[in-house]
Amino acid sequence: MFRTIVWFAYFWLYLIKIMPSYFKVNSLLEKQKINERDKLVNSVASKWAKDLLNFAGAKVTVIGAENVPLDRTVLFVSNHQGNFDIPIFLGCIDKPKAFIAKVEILKIPIISKWMKQMNCLFLDRHDMRQSLRVMNQAADYLKKGYSMVIFPEGTRSKGNTMGEFKAGSLRIAIKANVPIVPVTIKGSFKLMEESGFLIKPAEVEMVISEPIETYDLTKEQINGLHEKVRTIILSKL
């Protein structure tokens, strides 16, 4: 219980502490200094995420870090075990990235503001038209050079299993002509979900598989891409 209290205290106090950085980010955006804005946002988010993992007692082992193309825009496709998956991505992959997240996150103060600055998009799973608009916007972001992260299951598994992927969730990579990087997260649910809402130390593995190119695919390959990526992620679970 003590670890949980300390973790949540740090979670909110740090967000308050970095408000001056948020104002600076806004200022850079107004001045159209986009590259400086992106670097500052990534730096702040990465430090915050690493601290959250440390306070939680998470020991994250990254396997396959060399498979992340540092000079190319990519779509990271990952399974989704728990709430710590986003901090794990932010703290363990040193590459600016945005998330396609559920629309409910917009209700969380401060967090939603920072996520917007990261170019995150918010999907309403109960509104098909809104979901389609968001996915089209995600493809546009990829075309503009912003790497994205998507959890195609659409919800947390809260365990060592993996659900089916939502239909069409990977087509944005094809539309933007960027590679897909499959990512398998193992054990993140043990940090919180396994104990209800209590945070407990755990060992976590993040396995990054080789990128999958999405250009010049045949119709058959496009139709099979969904299952191909899911099979790769599942094989490392």
N, C-alpha and C positions, 0 to 999 in steps of 0.2 A: 504493500500500500504506500509506503514512504517513497519508493522509487517513482510510483505513478504520480504522487503529489508534486514531487520535485520536477518531474518531466513536464507536466502541464503548466507548472509555474514558469519554467524556463520558456516553454512554447510561447506563452503570451507576453512575458516580460521582454523577451528578445524582440518580438514583433513591435512592441512599443519603443524599445531602444533604437531600432533602425528606422523609425519614422523620418528622421532627417534624410536618410538615404533615399527613402521613397519620394520625398519632395525634390531631391536632386534628380532622380530618375524622371519625374514629371517635367522638370526644367529642361533636361536634355531632350526629351521628346518634343517639347514646344519649340526648341531651337533646331529641330530636325537633325540632331546629332544621334542618329539611330544606332550606329555601331558602338558608340560610347555607352548609350543607354543599355544595349543588349549585354555588353561586357559587365557593366555594374550589376545588372539584375542577376546575371548568371553567377557572379562572384558572391553576392549576398545570399542567394538561394542555396548555393553549394555549401557555404559555411554553416548556415542555419541547419541544413539537412544533416551534415556530418555531426554537428553538436547533438541533434536530436537522437541520432543513432548511438552516440557515445553515452548519453544520459540513459538511454533505454537498456544499455548493456548488450547491444547488437554487435556480434562479431561477423562481419560480412566478408566472405571470400569471393573474389571476382575471378572467374575462369573465362579466358577468351577475350580479354580486353583488347588484344591486338586485332580483333575482328571489327572494331569500330572504325569506319573510315573517317579520319579527322578532317579531310579536305573535301568531303562530299555531304550533301544533304541526304538524310535517310529517314525512313519510317521505322521506328522501333516497335515491334509487335511482341507483347508479353502476356503471359498468364497473370492472374491477379488474385493473390492469396490474402492480402490484408492491407490495412491502412498504411503500413510502413513501406509499401511498394514505391510510392512516390518519393519519399525521402531517400530510399535506396537508389533510385535512378538519379536523383539530383546530386547525391553525395558520392556516388561510386562511378559514374560515367562523366568524364571531364569533357563534355561537349554541350554547348547550349542546346536546349531542347524545350519544347512546349508539350502540354498534355491535352488530350481530348478527354475531358472529365464530365462527370454527371452534373446536371444543371443545379442540383441541390447545394453544391459548394458555393454558389453565388450568395447564399444566405449567411455564410461565415464571414464576419467582418475582418478586415485587414487582409486575410488570406486571399480572398477573392480579388482584391485590388492588386496584390502582387502577382497573382496568376494571370490577370489581364495584361500586366506589364510584360509577362513572359510570353505573351501571345497564345495563351491557353484558350481553348474553345470549350463551350459547355453544351452538352447534349441532353435534350429532353427525351428520354426513352419512351415516353407516352405520346409524343407528337411526331408523327412520321415526316410531316412537311418541314418542321424545324430541324429534325435530325438530318434530312437531306441537305438543307441549306448549310448546316454546320460541316457536313462531310465535304461539300463543294468548297467551302471556305478553307478547310484543312488542306485540300489539294492545292488551292491557290497559295497558301502559306508555304507548302513544300516547294512549289515552283519559284517562290521568292527567296528560297534559301534557308528557311527555318525548319530544322529537323523536328519531328513530332513523335510522340509516344501514344500508342493506343492499346487498350486492354479489350480485345474483341469479345471476351466473355460477357462484358457489360455489367458485371458485378463481381464482388469478392467471393472466392470459393470457401474462404475461412478454414481451409484444410489442405491436405496434400493431394487433392483431386483437381481436375480441370474440366470446366464446362465446355459446351459447344460454342463455337465462334458465331457471332451475329453475321448474317448473310450480307455480303457486299462491303464488309468493314475494311478490306484490304485493297479495294479497287482505287482508292485515292493514290496509292503508290504508283499504280499503272498509269493513272491519269496524269500524274506529275512527272512520270518517268524517273523515279528515284528507287534505289535499292531498298529492300526490306531486310532489317536485321532482327532475326528471331532471338528473343531473350527468355530464359527460364529462371524464375525465382523460386527457390526452395527453402521453406522454413520460416518465411516472414510472418505467417499467421501465428507462430509460437510467441511472437513479441507482444501480441495483444489479444487477438481473437480467441486463442486457445483458452485464455483465462477470463473470458468475458470482456471486461473493460480494464482489467489490471495489466500493467506493463511489466513484463518479466524478461530477463536476459535470455538470449537465444543465439545459436549459430545459424547463419543464413548463407546460402550460396546463390550467386548470380552467374548464370552460364550464358555467355554471349556467343551465339553460333555465327557461322560465316554468312556474309550478306548474300541475298538472292536478288539478282538483277531482274528488272521488270520490263525492259525494252525488247522489242522484236519477239514477243511471245505469240505463239499460235493460239487460236481460240481454245483448243484443248488444254494448253498449258495455263491459260488464264482461268479456265473453269476449275482446274485442279490446284491452283495456287493456294487457295483457302485451306484445303486439307493438307497440302504439302507443308505449309508453315506450321499448322497446328501439330502435325506429326513430329516435326523437328523439336518443337518446344516440349511436347509430351515425352519424347524419348529421353530428355535430359532431366525429367522430373524425378 
